[in-house]
Amino acid sequence: MYTALEQLAAAGSAAGVIIIVVCGVLLTVALMGAVRLGIGVRRREPAPPRRSEQPKLPDSGPVREERSMREPNEVPRAGDGGARLAPHQLGNAPSRPSGDQTRPRWQPGSSGSFGSGGSGAK
């Protein structure tokens, strides 16, 4: 389903060549307008920060990662025949620093992750 303009352009006639040239000029003008608009938007943006405005290192030097072992608060158990606790009754469950700060290591006989093929026995 060709339009009249496509038929003229496909025929190779002088009108078809003129249509192609006019479309090319219009496309070029539109691209030049888009570039001009982009330059105007860029001019209105704030300038990048100068070297003196950049953040400085603290006097103590760069901040390092801090690791600590945490131990969770235990969930209270319901008494014999007592009603179960609902999640909204537990409140926040923050953790506290563990007395043993050594990092847990892999132990022989422990698979390390679920489904890795190890026996999981200690």
C-alpha positions as CSV (number, residue, x, y, z in Angstrom):
1,M,0.0,0.0,0.0
2,Y,2.0,2.9,-1.3
3,T,1.2,6.5,-0.7
4,A,1.4,9.1,-3.5
5,L,4.8,10.4,-2.2
6,E,6.3,6.9,-2.1
7,Q,5.1,6.2,-5.6
8,L,6.6,9.4,-6.9
9,A,9.9,8.7,-5.2
10,A,9.9,5.1,-6.4
11,A,9.3,6.2,-10.0
12,G,12.5,8.1,-10.1
13,S,10.9,11.2,-11.6
14,A,12.1,14.7,-10.9
15,A,9.2,15.2,-8.4
16,G,10.4,12.1,-6.5
17,V,13.9,13.4,-6.3
18,I,12.6,16.8,-5.1
19,I,10.5,15.1,-2.4
20,I,13.5,13.2,-1.1
21,V,15.6,16.3,-1.0
22,V,12.9,18.3,0.8
23,C,12.4,15.5,3.3
24,G,16.2,15.4,3.9
25,V,16.4,19.2,4.4
26,L,13.5,19.1,6.8
27,L,15.1,16.2,8.8
28,T,18.4,18.2,8.9
29,V,16.7,21.3,10.1
30,A,14.8,19.3,12.8
31,L,18.1,17.7,14.0
32,M,19.8,21.1,14.1
33,G,16.9,22.5,16.2
34,A,17.2,19.6,18.6
35,V,20.9,20.2,19.0
36,R,20.3,23.9,19.6
37,L,17.6,23.1,22.2
38,G,20.0,20.7,23.9
39,I,22.7,23.3,24.1
40,G,20.2,25.8,25.6
41,V,19.1,23.3,28.3
42,R,22.8,22.5,29.1
43,R,23.5,26.2,29.6
44,R,20.7,26.5,32.1
45,E,22.0,23.6,34.2
46,P,24.2,24.4,37.2
47,A,28.0,24.1,36.5
48,P,29.8,21.1,37.8
49,P,31.4,21.5,41.2
50,R,34.9,23.0,41.3
51,R,37.9,21.2,42.8
52,S,37.6,23.2,46.0
53,E,33.9,22.3,46.4
54,Q,34.6,18.5,46.3
55,P,34.2,16.5,49.6
56,K,37.4,16.1,51.6
57,L,38.8,13.1,53.5
58,P,38.4,13.3,57.3
59,D,41.5,14.0,59.3
60,S,41.4,10.4,60.6
61,G,41.8,9.1,57.0
62,P,39.5,7.0,54.9
63,V,36.6,5.2,56.6
64,R,37.1,1.5,56.8
65,E,34.5,-1.3,56.9
66,E,33.6,-2.5,60.4
67,R,32.6,-6.1,61.0
68,S,31.0,-7.4,64.1
69,M,29.3,-10.6,64.9
70,R,25.7,-10.1,66.1
71,E,23.4,-12.5,68.0
72,P,19.7,-12.3,67.6
73,N,17.2,-11.9,70.4
74,E,15.3,-15.1,71.1
75,V,11.6,-15.3,70.3
76,P,9.6,-15.8,73.5
77,R,7.8,-19.1,73.7
78,A,4.2,-19.4,74.5
79,G,3.4,-21.3,77.7
80,D,1.8,-24.7,77.8
81,G,-1.7,-24.3,76.3
82,G,-1.1,-20.5,76.0
83,A,-2.1,-18.6,72.9
84,R,0.6,-18.3,70.2
85,L,2.2,-14.9,69.7
86,A,1.3,-13.0,66.6
87,P,4.0,-11.2,64.7
88,H,2.7,-7.8,65.7
89,Q,3.0,-8.8,69.4
90,L,6.7,-9.5,69.0
91,G,7.6,-5.9,68.2
92,N,11.1,-5.1,66.9
93,A,13.6,-7.8,67.3
94,P,17.0,-6.0,67.3
95,S,20.2,-7.9,67.5
96,R,23.0,-7.3,70.0
97,P,26.8,-7.7,69.8
98,S,27.8,-11.3,70.3
99,G,30.2,-12.2,73.2
100,D,32.3,-14.3,70.7
101,Q,33.5,-12.0,67.9
102,T,35.4,-14.8,66.0
103,R,34.1,-15.3,62.5
104,P,32.3,-18.6,61.9
105,R,34.4,-20.9,59.6
106,W,33.7,-23.9,57.5
107,Q,33.8,-27.2,59.4
108,P,34.6,-30.6,57.9
109,G,31.5,-32.6,57.3
110,S,29.4,-29.5,56.9
111,S,28.1,-28.8,53.4
112,G,28.2,-25.0,53.8
113,S,25.0,-24.5,51.8
114,F,21.8,-26.2,51.1
115,G,21.9,-28.7,48.2
116,S,25.6,-28.7,47.7
117,G,25.8,-32.5,48.1
118,G,27.5,-32.7,51.5
119,S,26.1,-34.8,54.3
120,G,25.5,-31.9,56.6
121,A,26.6,-34.0,59.6
122,K,29.1,-32.5,62.0
